Every structure is written in structure tokens, then in C-alpha cells.
Amino acid sequence: MKKTAIKIKDSLYYIGVSDEDIRTFDIIMKTANGTTYNAYLLKTSEGVVIFDTVKEAFAQEFFDKLESLCSYDEIKYIVMHHLEPDHSGALPELTKRAPQAKIFISPMAQPMLKSISHHRENMEFETVWTNKEITLGEKTIKFLSTPNLHWPETMSSYLVEDKVLFSGDVFGSHYYDNRVFNDLVGDFDYAFKYYYDHIMRPFKTDVLNALRLYKQLDIDLIANLHGPIMRSNPQQYIERYEKWSMPDKSKHGKKVVSIFYVTSYKNTKEMAEAIFDGLETQDSVIANIYDLTALDEQNMLSILEESTGILIGAPTINGDVPKPVWDLLSCMMLIEKKGKFGGCFGSYGWSGEAVDMMNTRLKSLKFRVPLQPKKIKLIPTKTELLECIEYGQEFAEIVNGKMVEMTL
Ligand code: FEO
């Protein structure tokens, strides 16, 4: 981005910064084009509003841009849509320089704000939510509760007179281009989708809730927290998020249960096939079965997303869960787990820890785990395979709504 403030509306300025050389963000995200930490400054006849700050390492550039537009004693309000350090890093220093400024945050942000601003016990702040609004001079800011996008404390706001939506991380891209606006920069579609997949996809229900609020607004420009500012056809980004977040209804109303397994001597595979037969006894369930060693991550993700029930089978190897299963479990951070059921099974030779380890992991990921894990020593007998069929049948019934007490 240019190193000077940029006017984006009559009285609204971009005062964010670019992190051009970053290539990995938050450990898991690749950023071939770097990224930006977007922040904004609004001038009114009665004072200035700052929307978000930047990562601490880039604070000087942020303050230089801010000082080019106003003095610190003109700042009346600071709106913080998200307190992750890439946006709140310069906030402690800003509150030192503008101690009179009142901060607006969501209710969930209170403990975090106190923790990051420990040098100022008397800092003035107010919590806000949907339908709350403030005015300063001729400008009105309406607040929107948009939690979990992607932290519990996230919120959005809307500048009424200029029709600007401040969306927080929503509609962000890790994509730096000094031409700033979406109609001028290069093709960032890949970065927009990649960002959605890694940051917003696990929260699809919350995305749809936010979009319901956004769609009530007349939006002329989306001022997000990363990447290009969207002034040309901003509605297209709302439509894309909606398409990606809508529940998949392609399975004719049936619930999908997917079995993932790995096997050493075909014993766990036999269990998987028997459980599959049990699932298949329920007409309202579509059962899938996959050998995990031949699935790549993208396929795992799309299967996990469409499945209401997920069953994982593995033998124990050297006292541990085999790597393909850990790979599957690590994919779970990228999907929404709300409302999903899980279960585990496996054949073992000696100690059989793998099944319990997988079960514990599913529970910690907040899957509903209704049945005790199914463990069989070495080769399943006919009786044990019948038990696997019953296990599959009961799991399918639970996915279909049968009430049971969850295991602890
Ligand atoms: Fe861009 Fe969630 O911080």
C-alpha cells in the first residue's frame, strides 16, 4: 500500500499498513502476496473516529498517516471490531496518545481489552451490539453483532451517511497490492477464497447470521481488515460468502455418515465394513466408507463438511494413532463442527490406545460422541462383527434424532 493516507470517501481515509514480505500468516496460511492491516480514520465536524489499528511492528507508519490527518486531541472515538494483535497491536500506544478517546467494543471483548491495555486502568470504553448507534457531528455509526468471525469478540459497524460497512476480518484477503481498491488491484480471487476457507469456513452458521444483517444495509463500500477495499460491486462478495456458507442440500434430505479408516491386517477394515452395513440399515442415512491412506486433504475436507456423522477407525501402531488419522483430525479445524456426531473404532494387538486417543480428540473438538468406542482385539469374531453392525445401526439412529445420553 502507499505510505500515505488515502481518501476513500469524502471524509473517510485509509490509514492501514502493508506487510509486503510476510509469507506465512498465523502459522497455517500461505501469503504469496503478503498482506495488509487495514485501519480507517473518519473526520467529522465534531472530531475524529479511528476504526481499528494495526500490528504493533507497523505502528509507526499507522501513526504517521494518522498525524497527517489530525491531532491526537481531535480523536473522540476508537471503534475496535476485532482485538487480535494484528489489529490491536497499536491500540495501547494510541490510547496513550489520545487518552480522551472512548473505545467501542463488543461485550465479549471486555476482558481482552483490559488485558491488552493494562497500562491504563481508567480507560473509557463502551460495549455495543446490533441496533446501538452513535453520532458524531454529521456522521452516524451503527453497530452490528457479528461474533465468531473469527473470534468470539468480533463485531462490524456501518457508517450510515457514506454507506460503508466495516466488516472486520470478514471479506478479508491476505493480499497486498499498492493499488488498494478491488477494481484496481490484480486478481485476488484465489486469496479471497483461501482466506474464507481457512478463517471463516469453520463458522458458516455465524457467517450466515452476519450476512443477514449486512443484507439489510445499503452498502456502497466494504472496508475490511485485510487486503483490497471493496468499492466496486461489494455485493458480489456478500453473494460469494453466502454461496460458500449455505448448507449443502444435494443429498436429497438424507443425512450423510462417513467412515474413515486405516488398516494394517484388514481387521479394522472388516470392522469398518460391518459398521457400514449397520448404517445402511437406516433408509434416511447415506453411508460412505473411505480408506484414509488414499484421500487427499481437499477431499477429506469436502467429505467432512457434508457429513453429519463421522466414524474413524484405526489400529494402534507403536502405542499411537497412525499419521493419516492425525492428518484427518487436523483438518477438522477448517470445518464447522456444530451439530456433528463422531465415533471411533479399531482392532488392536496389545494395548489399543489409538481408539481412546481418537475418541478424546473428537470430544475436545466438540463433536457429539454418543457411543462408547468400539475396540476389538486382533481378528473380529462373527459375534464381534454383529456387534459392529449394531454399533453402525445405533449410530445411524442417533444421527437421525434418537435421544441418548452422551458418553463422558
Ligand atoms: Fe486479522 Fe483475526 O485478525
Residues whose N, C-alpha, C, O or C-beta is under 5 A from the ligand:
A	BS01	FEO	E84 D86 D169
